[in-house]
């Protein structure tokens, strides 16, 4: 996502709060979902720590394509509580977060059709 697209996502995106993330989600015209990962300003991590976490989150998304919602731009905003999580736990938290988006999206579209 470009800087302008990220700003639009933060301004107009719907927020979801998960245990270790705040997620910003915005419907997109693209067929594939796009992701970005940012860190809370409360985190004062070194660059290599942020990059390790970022790579692990992208890897968890890549390994679970069936969990990925369609046509969405999604920002993962990492909370302080994620820092000490082991790799496997991080992957399960990413899956839970994507499931949260999918289930909320399906409930909201179902309620619109009623």
Buried (B, 14 or more C-beta within 10 A) or exposed (E): BEEEBBEBBBEEBBEBEBEBBBBBBBBBEEEEBBBBBBBBEEBEBEEEEBEEBBEBBBBBBEEBEEBBBEBBBBBBBBBEEBBEBEEEEBBEBBBBBBBBBBEBBEEEEEEEEE
